[in-house]
Amino acid sequence: MRVAVVAGPDPGHAFPAIALCLKLAAAGEDPVLFTGDRWLEPARAAGLTARKLKGLAPRPEDDDLDAGQRIHSRAAHISTEVLPDLSAMLPDLVVSDILTAGGGMAAERLDVPWVELSPHPLYAASKGLPPIGSGLAPGEGVRGRARDAMMRAATGRSIKQGLRQRSDARVTVGLPAQDPGPVARLIATLPALEVPRPDWPENAHVVGPLLWEPTAELLDPPPGDDPLVMIAPSTAFTGAEGMLETALTALDGAGVRVVASMLDTPPADLPSWARAGLGRQDALLAAASAVVCGGGHGMLAKTLLAGRPAAVVPGGGDQWELANRAARQGSAVVVRPLGAEALREAVLRVLDDPGFAAAAAKAAASSTAVADPVAVCRAAVG
């Protein structure tokens, strides 16, 4: 089975796409990754066929103040740009990241089945939940359900506008206005981070987090026997700023060691009890007692899979939603706004209370109850 996997360059979306390609290849399938320039060579070094996803560059007509217009119009543009490459490889299936919808549109234009990859929980609106992004648990009782209904009505207008924008964009590339959607959806998260809903789509399958390490390098933590706290600043542009600097201030004198995992260049002047740089996060997590992260799905899922509690400093996007889900599950403390005193208190709390680590271990155990993403892809081809 020849599979085109399409994802943008953001690590939170490119890394799960690479992980899926590796699973497909290990199962004997033939994946081809389409993504941004930054991850082409690392993907090839991992043994994958990787090609540049064309159409990612911003255009003058993109409206940064209108996310719906930008996403759907860009998706139509990307579908045209990637179409010749997809036509040349003759895929049996296209897997398209949820934020890179152009892959799905291109598949439709080629009359090829496609699967949507969500590298996080299912974020589709539900009649049984408050709006995704609110961070709220489903309301209970008459008042709680009324609250959720009012919030859904307020966000429903934006959802309808987005659907109109998607229809308009589809028409510009010769597709029917009505979007039939993917054959299947891969929901690449832990069951512990999902929220039960009465209208779960039949074609949506929780397949567990799709995780990939962009380096083979190991980062040695500072010497000593004090508890090790891993800091993982968000890679998303909406992430909270100044996390590492604030954490170093917060944890000075707290009786811990710190190791910071970073894709970017680390600070030059670190205290003796701290290290920072690029290193395999799975190895760092194995040595850590707690994690400070931004609440992006990839890092949060890694943290929980390792059975580690977290102090979560959410930025924008879906980080607030995920942080609150982890907090309700019992494995995390939410820190907002970011401040040294609040962060220090949160880290010491998750270190001192074994209930947080126990909840994280329970979340990790939920990973056994997931579907096989390769099997879902094979079934989509029929």
C-alpha positions as a Markdown table, in Angstrom:
| # | Residue | x | y | z |
|---|---|---|---|---|
| 1 | Met | 0.0 | 0.0 | 0.0 |
| 2 | Arg | 1.5 | 3.3 | -1.1 |
| 3 | Val | 0.6 | 6.1 | 1.4 |
| 4 | Ala | 1.2 | 9.8 | 1.1 |
| 5 | Val | 1.3 | 11.4 | 4.5 |
| 6 | Val | 0.9 | 15.2 | 4.4 |
| 7 | Ala | 1.7 | 17.5 | 7.3 |
| 8 | Gly | 2.9 | 21.0 | 7.9 |
| 9 | Pro | 6.3 | 21.9 | 9.5 |
| 10 | Asp | 5.2 | 22.6 | 13.0 |
| 11 | Pro | 6.8 | 19.9 | 15.3 |
| 12 | Gly | 3.4 | 19.2 | 16.9 |
| 13 | His | 2.2 | 18.1 | 13.5 |
| 14 | Ala | 5.3 | 17.0 | 11.6 |
| 15 | Phe | 6.5 | 14.6 | 14.3 |
| 16 | Pro | 3.3 | 12.6 | 14.5 |
| 17 | Ala | 3.3 | 12.3 | 10.7 |
| 18 | Ile | 6.9 | 11.0 | 10.8 |
| 19 | Ala | 5.9 | 8.6 | 13.5 |
| 20 | Leu | 3.0 | 7.3 | 11.5 |
| 21 | Cys | 5.3 | 6.9 | 8.4 |
| 22 | Leu | 7.7 | 4.8 | 10.5 |
| 23 | Lys | 4.8 | 2.6 | 11.7 |
| 24 | Leu | 3.6 | 2.1 | 8.2 |
| 25 | Ala | 7.1 | 1.3 | 6.9 |
| 26 | Ala | 7.7 | -1.2 | 9.8 |
| 27 | Ala | 4.4 | -2.9 | 8.8 |
| 28 | Gly | 5.6 | -3.4 | 5.2 |
| 29 | Glu | 3.7 | -0.5 | 3.7 |
| 30 | Asp | 5.3 | 2.2 | 1.4 |
| 31 | Pro | 4.8 | 5.7 | 3.0 |
| 32 | Val | 6.0 | 9.0 | 1.4 |
| 33 | Leu | 6.1 | 12.0 | 3.7 |
| 34 | Phe | 5.2 | 15.5 | 2.5 |
| 35 | Thr | 6.2 | 18.2 | 5.0 |
| 36 | Gly | 8.3 | 21.4 | 5.4 |
| 37 | Asp | 12.0 | 21.8 | 4.6 |
| 38 | Arg | 13.1 | 21.6 | 8.2 |
| 39 | Trp | 12.2 | 18.0 | 8.8 |
| 40 | Leu | 13.1 | 16.5 | 5.4 |
| 41 | Glu | 16.6 | 15.4 | 6.2 |
| 42 | Pro | 15.8 | 14.1 | 9.7 |
| 43 | Ala | 13.0 | 12.1 | 8.2 |
| 44 | Arg | 15.3 | 10.7 | 5.5 |
| 45 | Ala | 17.9 | 9.9 | 8.1 |
| 46 | Ala | 15.2 | 7.8 | 9.8 |
| 47 | Gly | 14.8 | 5.8 | 6.6 |
| 48 | Leu | 11.8 | 7.5 | 5.1 |
| 49 | Thr | 11.1 | 8.9 | 1.7 |
| 50 | Ala | 10.4 | 12.6 | 2.3 |
| 51 | Arg | 9.4 | 15.3 | -0.1 |
| 52 | Lys | 8.9 | 19.0 | 0.3 |
| 53 | Leu | 5.3 | 20.0 | 0.7 |
| 54 | Lys | 4.7 | 22.9 | -1.7 |
| 55 | Gly | 2.4 | 25.8 | -1.0 |
| 56 | Leu | 3.4 | 26.4 | 2.6 |
| 57 | Ala | 4.8 | 29.9 | 2.1 |
| 58 | Pro | 2.5 | 32.7 | 3.2 |
| 59 | Arg | 0.6 | 34.5 | 0.4 |
| 60 | Pro | -0.4 | 38.2 | 0.2 |
| 61 | Glu | -4.1 | 37.3 | 0.1 |
| 62 | Asp | -3.9 | 35.3 | 3.4 |
| 63 | Asp | -5.8 | 37.1 | 6.2 |
| 64 | Asp | -3.9 | 36.5 | 9.5 |
| 65 | Leu | -6.9 | 38.0 | 11.3 |
| 66 | Asp | -9.3 | 35.4 | 10.0 |
| 67 | Ala | -8.0 | 32.0 | 10.9 |
| 68 | Gly | -10.9 | 30.3 | 9.0 |
| 69 | Gln | -10.1 | 32.1 | 5.7 |
| 70 | Arg | -6.4 | 31.4 | 6.1 |
| 71 | Ile | -6.7 | 27.7 | 6.8 |
| 72 | His | -9.3 | 26.9 | 4.2 |
| 73 | Ser | -8.0 | 29.1 | 1.4 |
| 74 | Arg | -4.5 | 27.9 | 2.0 |
| 75 | Ala | -5.7 | 24.3 | 2.0 |
| 76 | Ala | -7.2 | 24.8 | -1.5 |
| 77 | His | -3.9 | 26.3 | -2.6 |
| 78 | Ile | -1.8 | 23.5 | -1.1 |
| 79 | Ser | -4.0 | 21.0 | -2.8 |
| 80 | Thr | -3.2 | 22.5 | -6.2 |
| 81 | Glu | 0.5 | 22.7 | -5.4 |
| 82 | Val | 0.9 | 19.1 | -4.1 |
| 83 | Leu | -1.4 | 17.6 | -6.8 |
| 84 | Pro | 1.4 | 16.9 | -9.4 |
| 85 | Asp | 3.6 | 15.2 | -6.8 |
| 86 | Leu | 0.7 | 13.0 | -5.6 |
| 87 | Ser | -0.4 | 12.2 | -9.1 |
| 88 | Ala | 3.2 | 11.1 | -9.9 |
| 89 | Met | 3.4 | 8.7 | -6.9 |
| 90 | Leu | -0.1 | 7.1 | -7.5 |
| 91 | Pro | -1.0 | 6.7 | -3.8 |
| 92 | Asp | -3.5 | 4.1 | -2.6 |
| 93 | Leu | -4.2 | 6.4 | 0.4 |
| 94 | Val | -3.6 | 9.9 | 1.5 |
| 95 | Val | -3.2 | 10.7 | 5.2 |
| 96 | Ser | -3.7 | 14.4 | 5.8 |
| 97 | Asp | -2.9 | 16.3 | 9.1 |
| 98 | Ile | -6.0 | 18.1 | 10.4 |
| 99 | Leu | -4.3 | 21.5 | 10.0 |
| 100 | Thr | -3.0 | 20.7 | 6.5 |
| 101 | Ala | -6.3 | 20.0 | 4.9 |
| 102 | Gly | -4.9 | 20.5 | 1.5 |
| 103 | Gly | -3.8 | 16.9 | 1.5 |
| 104 | Gly | -7.4 | 15.7 | 1.8 |
| 105 | Met | -8.6 | 18.1 | -0.9 |
| 106 | Ala | -5.9 | 16.8 | -3.2 |
| 107 | Ala | -6.9 | 13.2 | -2.5 |
| 108 | Glu | -10.5 | 14.1 | -3.4 |
| 109 | Arg | -9.3 | 15.6 | -6.6 |
| 110 | Leu | -7.5 | 12.4 | -7.5 |
| 111 | Asp | -10.4 | 10.2 | -6.3 |
| 112 | Val | -8.2 | 8.6 | -3.7 |
| 113 | Pro | -9.5 | 7.7 | -0.2 |
| 114 | Trp | -8.0 | 9.8 | 2.6 |
| 115 | Val | -7.7 | 9.6 | 6.3 |
| 116 | Glu | -7.4 | 12.6 | 8.7 |
| 117 | Leu | -4.7 | 12.6 | 11.3 |
| 118 | Ser | -5.4 | 14.5 | 14.5 |
| 119 | Pro | -2.2 | 14.6 | 16.6 |
| 120 | His | -4.3 | 15.3 | 19.8 |
| 121 | Pro | -7.8 | 14.5 | 21.1 |
| 122 | Leu | -10.9 | 14.8 | 19.0 |
| 123 | Tyr | -11.7 | 18.5 | 18.8 |
| 124 | Ala | -14.9 | 18.3 | 16.8 |
| 125 | Ala | -17.8 | 20.1 | 18.4 |
| 126 | Ser | -20.1 | 17.9 | 20.4 |
| 127 | Lys | -23.7 | 18.3 | 21.6 |
| 128 | Gly | -22.6 | 16.9 | 24.9 |
| 129 | Leu | -19.6 | 19.0 | 25.7 |
| 130 | Pro | -18.7 | 22.6 | 26.3 |
| 131 | Pro | -16.8 | 24.2 | 23.4 |
| 132 | Ile | -13.3 | 22.8 | 22.9 |
| 133 | Gly | -10.8 | 25.2 | 24.1 |
| 134 | Ser | -12.8 | 26.4 | 27.1 |
| 135 | Gly | -10.9 | 23.9 | 29.4 |
| 136 | Leu | -14.2 | 23.2 | 31.1 |
| 137 | Ala | -15.5 | 19.8 | 32.2 |
| 138 | Pro | -19.0 | 18.9 | 30.9 |
| 139 | Gly | -21.6 | 20.8 | 32.9 |
| 140 | Glu | -23.7 | 18.8 | 35.4 |
| 141 | Gly | -27.3 | 19.3 | 36.3 |
| 142 | Val | -29.7 | 21.8 | 34.7 |
| 143 | Arg | -27.5 | 24.8 | 35.2 |
| 144 | Gly | -24.4 | 23.1 | 33.9 |
| 145 | Arg | -26.1 | 21.8 | 30.8 |
| 146 | Ala | -27.6 | 25.2 | 30.2 |
| 147 | Arg | -24.2 | 26.8 | 30.5 |
| 148 | Asp | -22.8 | 24.4 | 27.9 |
| 149 | Ala | -25.7 | 25.0 | 25.5 |
| 150 | Met | -25.2 | 28.8 | 25.7 |
| 151 | Met | -21.5 | 28.5 | 25.1 |
| 152 | Arg | -22.1 | 26.1 | 22.1 |
| 153 | Ala | -24.6 | 28.6 | 20.7 |
| 154 | Ala | -22.0 | 31.4 | 20.9 |
| 155 | Thr | -19.3 | 29.4 | 19.2 |
| 156 | Gly | -21.7 | 27.9 | 16.7 |
| 157 | Arg | -21.7 | 31.0 | 14.6 |
| 158 | Ser | -17.9 | 30.8 | 14.2 |
| 159 | Ile | -18.2 | 27.1 | 13.3 |
| 160 | Lys | -20.8 | 27.8 | 10.6 |
| 161 | Gln | -18.6 | 30.6 | 9.2 |
| 162 | Gly | -15.7 | 28.2 | 9.0 |
| 163 | Leu | -17.8 | 25.6 | 7.1 |
| 164 | Arg | -18.9 | 28.3 | 4.7 |
| 165 | Gln | -15.3 | 29.3 | 4.1 |
| 166 | Arg | -14.3 | 25.7 | 3.6 |
| 167 | Ser | -17.1 | 25.2 | 1.0 |
| 168 | Asp | -16.0 | 28.4 | -0.8 |
| 169 | Ala | -12.4 | 27.2 | -0.9 |
| 170 | Arg | -13.4 | 23.8 | -2.2 |
| 171 | Val | -15.4 | 25.2 | -5.1 |
| 172 | Thr | -12.3 | 27.2 | -6.2 |
| 173 | Val | -10.5 | 24.0 | -7.0 |
| 174 | Gly | -13.4 | 22.2 | -8.6 |
| 175 | Leu | -14.7 | 20.2 | -5.7 |
| 176 | Pro | -18.3 | 20.1 | -4.6 |
| 177 | Ala | -19.2 | 22.6 | -1.9 |
| 178 | Gln | -20.3 | 19.9 | 0.5 |
| 179 | Asp | -17.3 | 18.3 | 2.2 |
| 180 | Pro | -17.8 | 14.5 | 2.5 |
| 181 | Gly | -14.9 | 14.3 | 5.0 |
| 182 | Pro | -12.3 | 11.6 | 5.4 |
| 183 | Val | -12.9 | 7.9 | 5.3 |
| 184 | Ala | -11.4 | 7.6 | 8.8 |
| 185 | Arg | -9.9 | 9.7 | 11.5 |
| 186 | Leu | -6.8 | 8.8 | 13.5 |
| 187 | Ile | -7.1 | 10.4 | 16.9 |
| 188 | Ala | -3.5 | 10.2 | 18.1 |
| 189 | Thr | -3.9 | 10.7 | 21.8 |
| 190 | Leu | -4.1 | 8.8 | 25.1 |
| 191 | Pro | -7.6 | 7.6 | 26.1 |
| 192 | Ala | -7.0 | 9.3 | 29.4 |
| 193 | Leu | -6.9 | 12.7 | 27.6 |
| 194 | Glu | -10.2 | 12.1 | 25.8 |
| 195 | Val | -13.6 | 13.2 | 27.1 |
| 196 | Pro | -16.6 | 10.9 | 26.7 |
| 197 | Arg | -19.2 | 12.3 | 24.3 |
| 198 | Pro | -22.6 | 11.0 | 23.1 |
| 199 | Asp | -21.8 | 11.7 | 19.5 |
| 200 | Trp | -18.4 | 10.1 | 18.9 |
| 201 | Pro | -18.0 | 9.7 | 15.1 |
| 202 | Glu | -18.1 | 6.1 | 14.0 |
| 203 | Asn | -15.0 | 6.6 | 11.7 |
| 204 | Ala | -12.8 | 8.1 | 14.5 |
| 205 | His | -10.3 | 5.8 | 16.1 |
| 206 | Val | -8.1 | 6.6 | 19.1 |
| 207 | Val | -4.7 | 5.1 | 18.1 |
| 208 | Gly | -2.5 | 6.4 | 20.9 |
| 209 | Pro | 0.1 | 9.2 | 20.7 |
| 210 | Leu | 2.3 | 9.1 | 17.6 |
| 211 | Leu | 5.7 | 10.2 | 19.0 |
| 212 | Trp | 9.1 | 10.7 | 17.3 |
| 213 | Glu | 12.4 | 11.9 | 18.6 |
| 214 | Pro | 14.2 | 14.3 | 16.2 |
| 215 | Thr | 17.6 | 13.4 | 17.6 |
| 216 | Ala | 19.6 | 10.4 | 18.8 |
| 217 | Glu | 21.7 | 12.6 | 21.1 |
| 218 | Leu | 21.6 | 12.2 | 24.8 |
| 219 | Leu | 21.6 | 15.1 | 27.2 |
| 220 | Asp | 23.3 | 14.4 | 30.5 |
| 221 | Pro | 21.5 | 15.9 | 33.5 |
| 222 | Pro | 23.4 | 17.8 | 36.2 |
| 223 | Pro | 25.2 | 15.5 | 38.7 |
| 224 | Gly | 23.7 | 14.8 | 42.1 |
| 225 | Asp | 20.9 | 13.0 | 43.8 |
| 226 | Asp | 18.3 | 15.7 | 44.1 |
| 227 | Pro | 15.0 | 15.1 | 42.1 |
| 228 | Leu | 15.4 | 15.9 | 38.4 |
| 229 | Val | 12.8 | 18.3 | 36.9 |
| 230 | Met | 12.6 | 18.3 | 33.1 |
| 231 | Ile | 11.7 | 21.6 | 31.5 |
| 232 | Ala | 10.2 | 21.4 | 28.0 |
| 233 | Pro | 9.4 | 24.9 | 26.6 |
| 234 | Ser | 6.6 | 24.8 | 24.0 |
| 235 | Thr | 7.6 | 24.5 | 20.3 |
| 236 | Ala | 4.3 | 26.2 | 19.3 |
| 237 | Phe | 4.3 | 29.9 | 18.4 |
| 238 | Thr | 1.4 | 30.3 | 20.8 |
| 239 | Gly | 3.4 | 28.8 | 23.7 |
| 240 | Ala | 4.0 | 30.7 | 26.9 |
| 241 | Glu | 7.2 | 32.9 | 26.7 |
| 242 | Gly | 10.0 | 32.8 | 29.2 |
| 243 | Met | 9.3 | 29.4 | 30.6 |
| 244 | Leu | 12.9 | 28.3 | 31.1 |
| 245 | Glu | 14.0 | 31.6 | 32.5 |
| 246 | Thr | 11.1 | 31.7 | 34.9 |
| 247 | Ala | 11.7 | 28.1 | 35.9 |
| 248 | Leu | 15.3 | 28.7 | 36.7 |
| 249 | Thr | 14.3 | 31.6 | 39.0 |
| 250 | Ala | 11.5 | 29.6 | 40.5 |
| 251 | Leu | 13.6 | 26.5 | 41.3 |
| 252 | Asp | 16.7 | 28.2 | 42.6 |
| 253 | Gly | 17.3 | 26.8 | 46.0 |
| 254 | Ala | 14.4 | 24.3 | 45.8 |
| 255 | Gly | 16.5 | 21.3 | 46.2 |
| 256 | Val | 16.1 | 20.0 | 42.6 |
| 257 | Arg | 18.2 | 19.6 | 39.5 |
| 258 | Val | 16.9 | 20.9 | 36.1 |
| 259 | Val | 17.4 | 19.7 | 32.6 |
| 260 | Ala | 15.8 | 21.6 | 29.7 |
| 261 | Ser | 15.0 | 19.9 | 26.4 |
| 262 | Met | 15.1 | 22.5 | 23.6 |
| 263 | Leu | 15.0 | 22.5 | 19.8 |
| 264 | Asp | 16.4 | 26.0 | 19.8 |
| 265 | Thr | 19.9 | 27.2 | 21.0 |
| 266 | Pro | 20.0 | 27.0 | 24.8 |
| 267 | Pro | 21.1 | 29.9 | 27.1 |
| 268 | Ala | 24.8 | 30.1 | 27.6 |
| 269 | Asp | 24.8 | 31.0 | 31.4 |
| 270 | Leu | 23.1 | 28.2 | 33.3 |
| 271 | Pro | 23.6 | 27.5 | 37.0 |
| 272 | Ser | 25.5 | 24.4 | 38.0 |
| 273 | Trp | 22.3 | 22.5 | 38.8 |
| 274 | Ala | 20.8 | 23.0 | 35.3 |
| 275 | Arg | 21.6 | 21.7 | 31.8 |
| 276 | Ala | 19.9 | 22.6 | 28.5 |
| 277 | Gly | 20.1 | 21.5 | 24.9 |
| 278 | Leu | 18.8 | 19.0 | 22.3 |
| 279 | Gly | 18.5 | 15.5 | 23.6 |
| 280 | Arg | 16.1 | 12.5 | 23.4 |
| 281 | Gln | 13.1 | 13.4 | 25.6 |
| 282 | Asp | 12.2 | 9.8 | 26.3 |
| 283 | Ala | 15.6 | 9.3 | 28.0 |
| 284 | Leu | 15.2 | 12.5 | 30.0 |
| 285 | Leu | 11.8 | 11.5 | 31.1 |
| 286 | Ala | 13.0 | 8.2 | 32.3 |
| 287 | Ala | 15.3 | 10.0 | 34.7 |
| 288 | Ala | 13.0 | 12.8 | 35.7 |
| 289 | Ser | 10.7 | 13.0 | 38.7 |
| 290 | Ala | 8.5 | 15.8 | 37.3 |
| 291 | Val | 8.0 | 17.9 | 34.1 |
| 292 | Val | 7.3 | 21.5 | 33.4 |
| 293 | Cys | 5.8 | 21.9 | 30.0 |
| 294 | Gly | 3.5 | 24.1 | 28.0 |
| 295 | Gly | 0.6 | 21.7 | 27.5 |
| 296 | Gly | 1.3 | 21.0 | 23.9 |
| 297 | His | -0.1 | 17.5 | 23.1 |
| 298 | Gly | 3.2 | 15.9 | 22.1 |
| 299 | Met | 5.1 | 16.7 | 25.3 |
| 300 | Leu | 2.1 | 16.2 | 27.5 |
| 301 | Ala | 1.5 | 12.8 | 26.0 |
| 302 | Lys | 5.1 | 11.8 | 26.4 |
| 303 | Thr | 5.1 | 12.9 | 30.0 |
| 304 | Leu | 2.0 | 10.9 | 30.9 |
| 305 | Leu | 3.2 | 7.8 | 29.0 |
| 306 | Ala | 6.4 | 8.0 | 31.1 |
| 307 | Gly | 4.2 | 8.1 | 34.2 |
| 308 | Arg | 5.5 | 11.5 | 35.2 |
| 309 | Pro | 3.4 | 14.3 | 36.9 |
| 310 | Ala | 3.5 | 17.8 | 35.4 |
| 311 | Ala | 3.3 | 21.5 | 36.1 |
| 312 | Val | 1.7 | 22.8 | 32.9 |
| 313 | Val | 2.1 | 26.4 | 31.8 |
| 314 | Pro | -0.4 | 26.6 | 28.9 |
| 315 | Gly | -0.1 | 29.2 | 26.2 |
| 316 | Gly | -2.7 | 29.6 | 23.4 |
| 317 | Gly | -4.3 | 27.2 | 21.0 |
| 318 | Asp | -5.3 | 23.9 | 22.5 |
| 319 | Gln | -2.9 | 24.1 | 25.4 |
| 320 | Trp | -5.4 | 25.4 | 27.9 |
| 321 | Glu | -7.8 | 22.6 | 27.0 |
| 322 | Leu | -5.2 | 19.9 | 27.4 |
| 323 | Ala | -3.8 | 21.4 | 30.6 |
| 324 | Asn | -7.2 | 21.3 | 32.2 |
| 325 | Arg | -7.9 | 17.8 | 31.1 |
| 326 | Ala | -4.6 | 16.6 | 32.6 |
| 327 | Ala | -5.4 | 18.5 | 35.8 |
| 328 | Arg | -8.9 | 16.9 | 36.0 |
| 329 | Gln | -7.3 | 13.5 | 35.4 |
| 330 | Gly | -5.1 | 14.2 | 38.5 |
| 331 | Ser | -1.7 | 14.1 | 36.9 |
| 332 | Ala | -1.0 | 17.9 | 36.5 |
| 333 | Val | -1.2 | 21.3 | 38.1 |
| 334 | Val | -2.0 | 24.2 | 35.9 |
| 335 | Val | 0.1 | 27.4 | 36.2 |
| 336 | Arg | -1.5 | 30.5 | 34.7 |
| 337 | Pro | -0.3 | 33.2 | 34.6 |
| 338 | Leu | 3.3 | 32.2 | 34.6 |
| 339 | Gly | 5.2 | 33.5 | 37.6 |
| 340 | Ala | 8.1 | 32.2 | 39.6 |
| 341 | Glu | 6.3 | 31.8 | 42.9 |
| 342 | Ala | 3.3 | 29.9 | 41.3 |
| 343 | Leu | 5.6 | 27.7 | 39.3 |
| 344 | Arg | 7.8 | 26.8 | 42.3 |
| 345 | Glu | 4.7 | 25.9 | 44.3 |
| 346 | Ala | 3.3 | 23.8 | 41.5 |
| 347 | Val | 6.5 | 21.8 | 41.0 |
| 348 | Leu | 7.0 | 21.1 | 44.7 |
| 349 | Arg | 3.4 | 20.1 | 44.9 |
| 350 | Val | 3.6 | 17.4 | 42.2 |
| 351 | Leu | 6.9 | 16.2 | 43.6 |
| 352 | Asp | 5.7 | 15.9 | 47.2 |
| 353 | Asp | 2.2 | 14.4 | 46.5 |
| 354 | Pro | 2.5 | 10.8 | 45.2 |
| 355 | Gly | -1.1 | 11.0 | 44.0 |
| 356 | Phe | 0.0 | 13.0 | 40.9 |
| 357 | Ala | 2.5 | 10.3 | 39.8 |
| 358 | Ala | -0.1 | 7.6 | 40.5 |
| 359 | Ala | -2.6 | 9.4 | 38.2 |
| 360 | Ala | 0.1 | 9.8 | 35.5 |
| 361 | Ala | 0.8 | 6.0 | 35.7 |
| 362 | Lys | -3.0 | 5.4 | 35.3 |
| 363 | Ala | -3.0 | 7.6 | 32.2 |
| 364 | Ala | -0.1 | 5.7 | 30.8 |
| 365 | Ala | -1.9 | 2.4 | 31.4 |
| 366 | Ser | -4.8 | 3.7 | 29.2 |
| 367 | Ser | -2.5 | 3.4 | 26.2 |
| 368 | Thr | -3.2 | -0.3 | 26.0 |
| 369 | Ala | -6.8 | 0.4 | 24.9 |
| 370 | Val | -6.1 | 1.9 | 21.5 |
| 371 | Ala | -6.6 | 0.9 | 17.8 |
| 372 | Asp | -3.7 | 0.1 | 15.4 |
| 373 | Pro | -3.2 | 3.1 | 13.1 |
| 374 | Val | -1.8 | 0.9 | 10.3 |
| 375 | Ala | -4.9 | -1.4 | 10.5 |
| 376 | Val | -7.2 | 1.7 | 10.3 |
| 377 | Cys | -5.3 | 2.9 | 7.2 |
| 378 | Arg | -5.5 | -0.5 | 5.5 |
| 379 | Ala | -9.2 | -0.7 | 6.2 |
| 380 | Ala | -9.7 | 2.8 | 4.7 |
| 381 | Val | -8.3 | 1.4 | 1.4 |
| 382 | Gly | -10.7 | -1.5 | 1.6 |
